[in-house]
Each structure stands twice: as C-alpha cells, then as structure tokens.
Amino acid sequence: MIKSMSLALLSFVVFSYAILSADGVGAVSQEPCAKGGAQKAIGWAVGEPVDGYGTILHTADGGRNWERQGTSVDIPDVGLVGVSAVSARQAWAVGGADSENGYGVILHTKDGGESWTREGPGSDLKDVGLTAVSAVNKNIAWTVGSAGNEGVILRTKNGGALWERQGIGQVPNVALNGVYASDASHVWVVGDNEPGNDYGTILRTTDGGATWEKVPYELSRTFSSAYLITVDGANAHKVWAVGRGQIVRISVTSQGISVTDQTPDFSSMYDINGVYALNRLTIWAVADLSNIWRSRNGGKTWTSQPAPLGGQYVLRVSAINKRHAWATTSDQFGSGYLWNTSDGGRTWAPQQIPVATGMWGISFVRKQGSACQ
C-alpha cells in the first residue's frame, strides 16, 4: 500500500487473494445525478508533481475529458494527496510540505479551477504533511496530517481565510491520515495506531472540533502496525474506516458508539487505501494489488470487482450513484491511472488523462443539482 505521500512504494508484492461473497451489483440508482448525471458529473483528482508542480485534474463530463489545472506559479512542487469537491466552483486540495519553505499545502478554488489560491497560517503548517481534506460547504472544511509523529487537525469556518489548529492536547502523537466531516459539528478522523495499541486511531468530535474523543475498538486479527488510512460515511452516525488489513464500520446510536470489524477473509498484508460510502448500504473499498470491492448491504458482505490492470495500488474511490464510480491508482514506477465504472463495477476501464504520474485523491460533487445542472 501507499500510506506516505512520497510514493516511495513498497518493493515487494504480496500474493494473496480475497475470499469474498458474490452478491452482484445493483439496479438503477436513486441517488443524486442518477439520470444522465455521469455525462455532467463534476470532479477533481490530484496526484504527484509533473513539470515542477503538483497535479490537479478536473472534469465536467464524468471523465470523458480530464484537463490539468494550475501552473507552477500557483501550485507548489509537491505531491497533492487529498481533494474535496464542494460544488461546480468550489474545491480544496492538500498535500505535503513544499521544499521552498517547508509548509504544508492547502489550495482552494472558488471558480471551478480557473485559479487556485494557497491558504493556511504558516506557523501551524511548518513541516506538516497534509493527507486529507473534507469540506462541508464553501465555508467549512477540515484537513488533517502530521508533523513527524504529531497529529495535526486544522479547520476553516470562513471559506479558507483562516485555518485554526484543533485538538491540541487531545490528539495522540500519531500521523493522522483521513477525515470525514458530515456537517459543521460532526467529524471523524483516522490515523496510525498509538504505541501499544493493536488498532488504529479513531477520533470523533460532535461540537465542531472544540473537543475530540478517542474511539477504541477490537479486531479479530492482530497487526504489528494496525494503521487506518481513510474514512467516509453515509452520515454522522454510519461511518466506515479502512487501513492495513481492515474495514471497520462505526455506528452511533442512543446506546453509544460501536465499531464492527467487517473485513473480508483475506491476507492482513493488504493495505485497504480508500473507502466511499454512497449511502448506508452501498460502499466501495479499494486496495493494493488492483483490488476493488463493493458492498450492497452496508459492509456485511463484499464482492470483488475486476480491475482493468494488475499490479496497481488503488488509492481512493469516489462515486455519484450506484452505477458510476471512479478510482485512482499508482504503481511502483511512479505512473498511475484514473479508472471508471458505469455499470456498478461489473467492468472498470481507464480514462485518458493528460499526465503520466501517480494519482491520489479524487472527489466528485455530491449534492443534488451541483454536478447535474
């Protein structure tokens, strides 16, 4: 798997295969943009630098055409790892610390990518590598990462004019890798395991980040390093997190928080890199060795889906409905792809992109109307 932002990829490949239940793929979607939405779906994907600046790709037609945005003037020479699309005009992208001044990178567009502006206070971003971003709307977003082994959480509530550090004294000293904000109050963050813990870090806030609580859990397997990489949810109370050899569902009820191990019976050496919850039932997860899985029942069972190319680290996944989804990949040679399915995952195919580099984050506009008008 790829967990670091540098694409210094593992030199070995673990040959193990998932034993997964066959439950098929679904019928016509009732999700936003289901009718004709793929032809008008708006999304961004980010990746490693090419020609001296980080890669930002944009599509306004579901990936039939991807164009590169930005230049070396406004995009630093860093790998961009996370992206969150808010609307047809608004998106954030984040990445590692640049070589010029050592500050983590937060980029924001308010005009559909015609221009990108760098944001964030230098003092809170010194030597910080940012790995994920999740925006609630055009004003409110969270990003996470780390400075060494120190976890970092930042929030903006004014459209990026100011980013404030959160969780100081509450966040453990581990790298934070993923974030999912369902609304302005409820946010989930995941990261590496603390020393002595055989499970990854899960953090939760219900008050917009004023306070953060740890959520412990148990796995049926033990790992030497049980980190979590990404997190996504159907809402604040139904959330999935993935990482090294694990898929866990986090449920919040009046009885409290429960974490259920939903990992299929495959090798613990897999890094499951990305997860996307279309709703409380339809979930995609992607992993090393060109693995793509889909669940139609909230993660109780998973179906393996055919990848168009072997040997890829499949890193992130996004969807607009039950039929149309996209995934990013990278390989040990520093190249990568954007894959797309238009039939719920029965088939996946590469889409043509204007760069040959490792691709990381991907995000399509989720809200009704924004991507379909």
SVG drawing of the C-alpha trace seen along z (x, -y; Angstrom):
<svg xmlns="http://www.w3.org/2000/svg" viewBox="-34 -35 47 52">
<polyline fill="none" stroke="black" stroke-width="0.4" points="0.0,0.0 0.9,-3.6 0.5,-5.4 3.2,-8.0 2.8,-11.0 6.1,-10.4 5.2,-7.4 8.3,-5.6 6.4,-2.5 6.9,0.9 9.3,3.0 7.6,6.3 4.2,7.6 2.1,9.8 0.3,12.5 -2.9,13.2 -6.5,13.1 -9.7,12.0 -12.3,14.6 -15.4,12.6 -19.2,13.3 -20.9,12.9 -23.9,10.6 -23.9,8.9 -24.3,5.3 -27.3,3.1 -30.1,1.8 -30.7,-1.7 -29.6,-4.3 -32.0,-6.7 -29.0,-8.8 -28.4,-12.4 -27.4,-12.7 -28.6,-9.2 -30.3,-10.2 -27.7,-11.5 -25.6,-12.6 -22.4,-10.9 -22.3,-13.0 -22.3,-16.1 -20.6,-14.9 -18.0,-17.4 -14.9,-16.2 -11.3,-16.7 -8.4,-14.3 -4.9,-15.1 -1.5,-13.5 2.2,-13.7 4.0,-16.7 4.8,-16.8 6.8,-19.6 7.6,-21.2 4.1,-21.4 1.5,-19.2 -1.1,-17.6 -4.7,-18.8 -7.1,-17.3 -10.7,-18.4 -13.6,-17.0 -17.1,-18.5 -18.3,-15.5 -17.8,-12.4 -14.2,-11.9 -14.7,-11.7 -12.3,-14.7 -9.8,-15.4 -7.8,-18.7 -4.9,-19.8 -5.4,-22.9 -3.0,-25.4 0.6,-26.2 4.0,-26.2 3.2,-29.8 0.2,-28.9 0.7,-25.1 3.8,-24.1 6.1,-21.3 4.6,-18.8 2.5,-15.7 -1.1,-16.5 -2.9,-13.8 -6.4,-14.9 -9.2,-16.8 -12.7,-17.7 -15.2,-19.0 -17.9,-21.2 -19.7,-22.4 -19.0,-23.1 -17.0,-26.1 -15.5,-25.3 -12.9,-22.7 -9.9,-22.2 -6.8,-20.2 -4.0,-19.4 -0.5,-17.9 2.9,-17.7 5.3,-20.4 7.0,-22.2 10.7,-22.4 10.8,-26.2 9.6,-27.0 8.6,-23.7 4.9,-24.5 2.1,-22.1 0.0,-22.9 -3.7,-23.9 -5.1,-25.0 -8.6,-26.4 -10.5,-27.3 -13.7,-29.4 -14.1,-29.5 -14.1,-25.9 -10.3,-25.6 -9.6,-28.6 -7.4,-29.8 -6.1,-28.1 -5.1,-30.1 -2.8,-28.8 -4.2,-29.1 -3.3,-28.5 -1.2,-30.0 2.5,-29.2 3.1,-28.7 0.6,-25.8 1.8,-24.3 5.5,-24.3 6.9,-20.8 3.3,-19.5 2.4,-17.0 -1.4,-17.1 -3.0,-13.9 -6.8,-14.5 -9.4,-17.2 -13.2,-17.2 -15.4,-20.2 -18.9,-20.6 -19.7,-23.6 -18.0,-26.6 -17.1,-28.0 -16.4,-25.0 -13.7,-22.3 -11.2,-20.2 -7.8,-18.9 -5.5,-16.5 -1.9,-15.3 1.2,-15.2 4.4,-16.8 6.7,-13.9 4.6,-11.8 2.5,-14.7 -1.1,-14.6 -2.4,-17.8 -6.1,-18.9 -7.0,-22.2 -10.4,-23.7 -11.7,-26.7 -15.1,-28.2 -14.8,-31.2 -14.0,-29.8 -10.3,-29.4 -9.5,-33.0 -8.3,-31.5 -7.3,-27.9 -7.3,-27.1 -5.4,-24.3 -7.7,-21.9 -7.3,-19.1 -4.0,-20.3 -3.6,-18.1 -6.4,-15.8 -4.9,-14.4 -2.4,-11.5 1.1,-11.7 0.4,-9.7 0.1,-10.5 -3.5,-11.4 -4.4,-10.1 -8.1,-10.6 -11.0,-12.9 -14.8,-12.8 -17.0,-15.8 -20.7,-15.0 -21.8,-18.5 -20.4,-21.5 -20.5,-19.7 -19.7,-16.0 -16.3,-15.0 -14.4,-11.7 -10.5,-11.4 -8.4,-8.3 -4.7,-7.6 -1.9,-5.4 -2.0,-3.2 -0.6,-4.5 2.3,-2.5 0.9,0.5 -2.4,0.4 -3.3,3.2 -5.9,1.0 -5.7,-2.3 -6.6,-5.7 -10.2,-6.9 -11.1,-10.4 -14.6,-12.0 -16.0,-15.4 -19.6,-16.4 -19.0,-20.1 -17.2,-21.3 -13.8,-20.3 -13.9,-22.1 -13.3,-18.7 -12.2,-15.3 -12.6,-11.8 -10.8,-8.6 -12.8,-5.6 -11.1,-2.3 -12.1,1.0 -11.0,4.6 -10.0,6.6 -10.2,10.4 -6.6,10.2 -3.5,8.6 -1.1,6.4 2.4,5.1 1.1,1.8 -2.7,1.5 -3.0,-2.0 -6.1,-3.4 -5.8,-5.3 -9.2,-6.8 -12.7,-7.3 -16.1,-8.1 -19.7,-7.9 -23.3,-7.9 -23.9,-10.4 -22.6,-11.3 -23.8,-8.0 -22.8,-5.5 -19.1,-5.6 -16.6,-3.2 -12.8,-3.3 -10.2,-1.3 -6.5,-0.6 -4.0,2.1 -6.0,5.3 -9.2,3.9 -12.6,2.5 -14.5,1.3 -18.0,-0.1 -18.6,-2.8 -22.2,-3.1 -23.6,-5.7 -26.9,-5.1 -28.5,-6.2 -26.6,-3.3 -23.3,-4.7 -20.6,-4.1 -19.9,-0.6 -17.1,0.5 -17.7,3.6 -14.9,5.5 -16.3,6.0 -13.0,7.2 -13.4,10.0 -11.3,13.1 -8.1,12.1 -4.5,11.5 -3.7,9.0 -0.9,7.7 -3.3,5.9 -3.5,2.1 -7.1,1.1 -6.4,-2.5 -9.8,-4.1 -13.4,-3.9 -16.5,-5.7 -20.0,-5.4 -22.6,-6.3 -25.3,-5.7 -25.8,-3.4 -25.9,-0.3 -23.7,-0.9 -20.0,-1.1 -16.8,-0.8 -13.4,0.0 -10.1,0.1 -6.8,1.7 -3.3,2.9 -2.8,5.3 -5.6,3.8 -8.3,4.8 -11.8,3.2 -14.6,4.3 -18.3,3.3 -20.9,3.9 -24.6,3.6 -25.6,4.3 -23.6,1.8 -20.4,3.9 -21.8,7.2 -20.6,8.9 -18.2,7.7 -18.0,8.5 -14.7,8.4 -14.8,6.4 -12.5,6.8 -9.7,4.3 -8.5,3.3 -4.9,3.7 -3.0,5.7 -0.2,4.6 -1.7,1.3 -2.0,-0.4 -5.7,-1.5 -5.7,-4.5 -9.0,-6.3 -12.5,-6.0 -15.5,-8.3 -19.0,-7.9 -22.1,-9.8 -24.6,-6.9 -24.7,-3.1 -23.5,-2.8 -20.9,-5.5 -17.7,-5.5 -14.0,-6.4 -10.8,-5.2 -7.2,-6.5 -4.1,-4.3 -0.3,-4.4 2.4,-1.9 6.0,-1.3 7.2,-3.1 5.5,-6.4 2.8,-6.2 -0.9,-6.0 -4.4,-5.9 -8.0,-7.0 -10.4,-4.1 -14.2,-4.4 -17.2,-2.1 -20.6,-2.9 -22.2,0.4 -21.8,0.5 -18.4,2.2 -19.1,5.1 -16.4,3.6 -13.8,0.9 -11.8,-0.9 -9.1,-3.6 -9.9,-7.1 -7.5,-9.2 -5.6,-11.7 -3.1,-14.4 -0.3,-13.3 1.6,-10.1 2.1,-10.2 0.8,-8.6 -2.8,-9.7 -4.1,-10.1 -7.3,-11.8 -10.5,-12.0 -13.8,-13.8 -16.9,-14.3 -19.6,-16.9 -22.1,-15.1 -25.0,-17.5 -28.2,-17.3 -28.0,-19.7 -24.5,-20.9 -23.0,-18.3 -26.0,-17.7 -27.2,-21.1"/>
</svg>
